[in-house]
Amino acid sequence: MSVFSTFRDVVSLWASPDAMAADIGASVAAARKWPQRDNIPAEWWRPILETPVARDAGLTAEMMATLAARAPAETGT
């Protein structure tokens, strides 16, 4: 399973923010801002999590929430 420390890590699962935007139906302009701001608005989490890219990487809603809260991710248990 991948480790995600920032929302930039989430965006980097795709070849580019443009590719991510195409997969989730977001505007290219918005998706290009997300890594710059290190933030993905919550309304885009579900479309992201429903992609094969995110599923294959093991990305979960809990991980996204942890990133949003900027709390350290828990490991193992």
C-alpha positions in Angstrom: 0.0 0.0 0.0 1.3 3.5 -0.8 1.9 6.1 1.8 0.4 9.5 1.3 1.9 12.4 3.2 0.4 15.2 1.2 -2.4 15.9 -1.3 0.5 16.3 -3.8 1.1 12.6 -3.3 -2.5 11.9 -4.3 -2.3 14.0 -7.4 1.0 12.4 -8.4 -0.7 9.0 -8.7 -1.7 10.3 -12.2 0.7 11.2 -15.0 -0.4 14.8 -14.6 -3.1 16.9 -13.0 -4.7 17.1 -16.5 -5.0 13.3 -16.5 -6.5 13.3 -13.1 -9.0 16.0 -14.1 -10.0 13.9 -17.1 -10.6 10.8 -14.9 -12.7 12.6 -12.4 -14.5 15.2 -14.5 -12.8 18.2 -12.8 -11.6 21.2 -14.7 -8.0 21.1 -15.7 -7.5 24.5 -14.1 -8.8 23.3 -10.8 -6.8 20.1 -10.8 -3.6 22.1 -11.6 -4.2 24.2 -8.5 -4.5 21.3 -6.1 -0.9 20.3 -5.9 0.2 24.0 -5.7 -2.2 24.4 -2.7 -1.6 20.9 -1.3 -5.3 20.6 -1.0 -8.1 18.8 -2.8 -11.6 20.0 -2.0 -13.7 17.4 -0.2 -16.3 17.4 -3.0 -13.7 15.7 -5.3 -12.7 13.0 -2.9 -15.5 10.5 -3.9 -14.8 10.9 -7.6 -11.1 10.4 -6.9 -11.6 7.4 -4.7 -13.8 5.8 -7.3 -11.1 5.7 -9.9 -9.0 2.6 -10.6 -5.9 4.6 -10.1 -6.8 5.5 -6.5 -8.1 2.0 -5.7 -5.0 0.3 -7.1 -2.9 2.6 -4.9 -4.9 1.8 -1.8 -6.1 5.3 -1.2 -9.0 5.6 1.2 -11.4 8.2 2.5 -9.7 7.9 5.9 -6.4 8.7 4.3 -7.8 11.8 2.6 -9.4 12.9 5.9 -6.1 12.5 7.7 -4.4 14.7 5.0 -7.1 17.3 5.4 -6.6 17.4 9.1 -2.8 17.3 8.8 -2.7 14.7 11.4 0.1 12.1 11.3 -1.1 8.9 9.7 -1.2 5.8 11.9 0.7 2.8 10.8 0.3 -0.9 11.5 -2.3 -2.3 14.0 
